Amino acid sequence: MEIEKKYRKFELTDLLKEAKNQVNTYEVDQVAQQHGHQVLRLPPYNCELNPIELVWKDIKHEVRKENYNQNEKEIIQLAKCKLDNYEASRWNTHINHVKR
């Protein structure tokens, strides 16, 4: 949308409302729909709706407890190790929490 002339406030408000009502469509949504699925978009970083946020909280807590040297490479390696060894039962606990 290009703004080429000077608009009045009510005209800009109408343009903004129109732009806001336009829904982004993504190819993955169309593919999912063709297979009988619907993609549900969740608000980012919301731990009440996204179980991965609870997992990240756990990983960060564990890394904080074991981070003695403050070395960036060691922190990354420790975080990867913690994530690789994250138990499925803990994942399920977070998923069930979100389902409630």
HUPEZI-V15331 format. One line per field, one symbol per residue. ss: DSSP state (~ for helix, > for strand, _ for the rest). phi: phi as a letter, one per 20 degrees, with the letter a starting at -180 (. if undefined). Layout:
# HUPEZI-V15331
ss=???
phi=???
This chain:
# HUPEZI-V15331
ss=________~~~~~~~~~~~~~_____~~~~~~~~________________~~~~~~~~~~~~~~~~_____~~~~~~~~~~~~~___~~~~~~~~~~~~_
phi=.dddcedegfffffffffffffefddgfffffffdndcededffmeffddfffffggffffffgfdedelegffffffffffffdffgffgfffffffff
